[in-house]
Amino acid sequence: MKRAAGVVVSLCLAACGGDSTFSLRDASVDASYSCPTDAHNATYDVHATIASHNGTSKAVTITSVKAVMTLSAVQGTWLQNVGDRYDAGSVTFTPTSVGAGATTALQVTIPSACSHGKTPPGTNYGEYGVSFTVATSAGTFEINSKNKHRILA
């Protein structure tokens, strides 16, 4: 009888959405940034959000977030080639932990830069896919943004 009750509880947890793991989902980044005319290596921040859920019984500490931007499309004149990668390395993020049973959004800031000559704004663009590596006390997770970040120049 005890075994049958355990099976019923396990089945209910699976069917009712019970989750005893830490997970990340729905990463997204700023859709676009307009680089100012005559800018040369002008710095700006790309903001990202990653949804997290901690189904465990204790807090999960986030120790680092790394970001890589990969050029996936260009229009007009662009200094880099499709496939070129910008490794931003460790980037800033909050919060640094997710409580037991909590769901929260990680806020990530990626430093970036752009250059823009005298062409009319929006004539050229580079579009980047962004991937994240999130190191936590529950393991290391990799997730890609569901949208692209476009630099308009």
MIBASE-401408 format. One record per residue (C-alpha): x, y negated, z negated. Coordinates in Angstrom, 3 decimals. Example, Ala and Ser with C-alpha at 12.3 -4.5 7.8 and 13.67 -1.06 7.14 Angstrom:
<recs>
+----------+----------+----------+
|        u |        v |        w |
+----------+----------+----------+
|   12.300 |    4.500 |   -7.800 |
|   13.670 |    1.060 |   -7.140 |
+----------+----------+----------+
</recs>
This chain:
<recs>
+----------+----------+----------+
|        u |        v |        w |
+----------+----------+----------+
|    0.000 |    0.000 |    0.000 |
|    2.836 |   -2.410 |   -0.826 |
|    4.432 |   -1.717 |    2.558 |
|    1.159 |   -2.422 |    4.359 |
|    0.766 |   -5.734 |    2.486 |
|    4.320 |   -6.716 |    3.485 |
|    3.570 |   -5.967 |    7.129 |
|    0.375 |   -8.052 |    6.961 |
|    2.281 |  -10.988 |    5.419 |
|    4.996 |  -10.713 |    8.108 |
|    2.420 |  -10.576 |   10.875 |
|    0.598 |  -13.592 |    9.443 |
|    3.829 |  -15.575 |    9.213 |
|    4.592 |  -14.809 |   12.869 |
|    1.040 |  -15.406 |   14.092 |
|    0.303 |  -18.396 |   11.865 |
|    3.409 |  -20.297 |   12.930 |
|    5.560 |  -19.589 |    9.877 |
|    9.198 |  -20.300 |   10.646 |
|   12.160 |  -19.572 |    8.403 |
|   14.821 |  -21.124 |   10.622 |
|   16.230 |  -24.541 |   11.453 |
|   15.511 |  -25.725 |   14.996 |
|   15.933 |  -28.684 |   17.343 |
|   13.657 |  -29.661 |   20.246 |
|   12.487 |  -32.521 |   22.452 |
|   15.726 |  -34.480 |   22.795 |
|   15.236 |  -37.736 |   24.702 |
|   17.373 |  -40.770 |   25.556 |
|   16.750 |  -44.387 |   26.574 |
|   15.380 |  -44.233 |   30.120 |
|   17.489 |  -47.066 |   31.539 |
|   19.852 |  -49.940 |   30.917 |
|   20.348 |  -52.944 |   33.216 |
|   24.011 |  -53.831 |   33.366 |
|   24.507 |  -57.634 |   33.439 |
|   25.869 |  -59.191 |   36.644 |
|   29.658 |  -59.703 |   36.532 |
|   30.002 |  -57.286 |   33.592 |
|   33.299 |  -55.439 |   33.372 |
|   33.303 |  -52.442 |   31.054 |
|   30.593 |  -54.113 |   28.940 |
|   29.667 |  -52.002 |   25.919 |
|   26.110 |  -51.060 |   24.990 |
|   24.382 |  -48.274 |   23.054 |
|   22.275 |  -45.423 |   24.384 |
|   19.677 |  -44.387 |   21.806 |
|   18.492 |  -40.805 |   21.512 |
|   15.943 |  -38.930 |   19.442 |
|   16.053 |  -35.219 |   18.644 |
|   13.161 |  -33.561 |   16.793 |
|   14.214 |  -31.179 |   14.038 |
|   12.316 |  -28.677 |   11.910 |
|   13.707 |  -27.002 |    8.831 |
|   11.697 |  -23.894 |    8.071 |
|   14.204 |  -22.716 |    5.472 |
|   13.887 |  -22.921 |    1.693 |
|   16.815 |  -25.338 |    1.258 |
|   18.029 |  -28.570 |    2.800 |
|   20.118 |  -28.372 |    5.977 |
|   23.060 |  -30.778 |    6.163 |
|   23.944 |  -32.270 |    9.540 |
|   27.714 |  -32.631 |    9.690 |
|   28.234 |  -34.024 |   13.203 |
|   26.570 |  -34.800 |   16.522 |
|   28.567 |  -34.864 |   19.747 |
|   27.254 |  -36.202 |   23.043 |
|   28.293 |  -35.684 |   26.669 |
|   26.813 |  -37.683 |   29.552 |
|   27.047 |  -36.001 |   32.983 |
|   26.425 |  -38.014 |   36.153 |
|   23.630 |  -36.263 |   38.051 |
|   22.634 |  -38.808 |   40.743 |
|   23.809 |  -42.094 |   42.249 |
|   22.433 |  -44.717 |   44.573 |
|   24.592 |  -47.271 |   46.342 |
|   28.155 |  -47.913 |   45.262 |
|   29.177 |  -46.094 |   42.073 |
|   32.661 |  -45.702 |   40.599 |
|   32.157 |  -42.096 |   39.482 |
|   31.148 |  -38.972 |   41.365 |
|   28.153 |  -36.754 |   40.681 |
|   29.302 |  -34.152 |   38.156 |
|   31.723 |  -36.500 |   36.349 |
|   31.381 |  -36.291 |   32.579 |
|   31.736 |  -38.880 |   29.847 |
|   32.472 |  -37.205 |   26.532 |
|   31.390 |  -39.688 |   23.860 |
|   32.678 |  -37.305 |   21.166 |
|   31.211 |  -37.618 |   17.691 |
|   28.445 |  -40.192 |   17.648 |
|   26.488 |  -41.875 |   14.867 |
|   23.244 |  -40.344 |   13.636 |
|   20.677 |  -40.404 |   10.839 |
|   19.531 |  -38.683 |    8.704 |
|   22.406 |  -36.532 |    7.451 |
|   20.122 |  -33.827 |    6.058 |
|   16.685 |  -32.343 |    6.645 |
|   14.831 |  -31.174 |    3.555 |
|   13.393 |  -27.702 |    3.088 |
|   10.193 |  -27.318 |    5.106 |
|   10.576 |  -30.794 |    6.631 |
|   10.171 |  -31.996 |   10.202 |
|   12.026 |  -35.169 |   11.141 |
|   13.521 |  -37.009 |   14.094 |
|   17.274 |  -37.411 |   14.298 |
|   18.194 |  -40.888 |   15.543 |
|   21.425 |  -40.789 |   17.563 |
|   23.461 |  -43.705 |   18.926 |
|   25.867 |  -43.081 |   21.828 |
|   28.399 |  -45.789 |   22.731 |
|   28.565 |  -46.440 |   26.473 |
|   29.792 |  -49.121 |   28.884 |
|   29.026 |  -50.417 |   32.353 |
|   30.431 |  -52.636 |   35.083 |
|   28.459 |  -54.595 |   37.664 |
|   29.682 |  -56.828 |   40.462 |
|   27.643 |  -59.435 |   42.269 |
|   25.136 |  -57.146 |   44.016 |
|   21.455 |  -57.803 |   43.250 |
|   20.331 |  -56.061 |   40.030 |
|   19.041 |  -52.536 |   40.565 |
|   20.751 |  -52.068 |   43.949 |
|   23.078 |  -49.428 |   42.507 |
|   22.479 |  -46.912 |   39.784 |
|   23.981 |  -43.890 |   38.114 |
|   21.743 |  -41.354 |   36.421 |
|   23.082 |  -39.234 |   33.573 |
|   21.898 |  -36.082 |   31.874 |
|   22.837 |  -36.054 |   28.202 |
|   23.737 |  -32.962 |   26.188 |
|   24.190 |  -32.784 |   22.432 |
|   26.066 |  -30.436 |   20.129 |
|   24.705 |  -30.669 |   16.590 |
|   26.765 |  -29.053 |   13.814 |
|   24.765 |  -28.225 |   10.684 |
|   24.995 |  -26.087 |    7.572 |
|   22.572 |  -23.711 |    9.388 |
|   24.855 |  -23.341 |   12.431 |
|   25.757 |  -25.232 |   15.588 |
|   23.034 |  -26.094 |   18.095 |
|   23.182 |  -27.305 |   21.692 |
|   20.332 |  -29.212 |   23.291 |
|   19.889 |  -31.247 |   26.489 |
|   17.838 |  -34.403 |   26.794 |
|   14.553 |  -33.778 |   28.563 |
|   14.987 |  -37.042 |   30.488 |
|   17.914 |  -38.833 |   32.162 |
|   19.591 |  -42.138 |   31.303 |
|   19.881 |  -44.488 |   34.280 |
|   22.379 |  -47.364 |   34.386 |
|   21.166 |  -50.036 |   36.803 |
|   23.798 |  -52.249 |   38.404 |
+----------+----------+----------+
</recs>
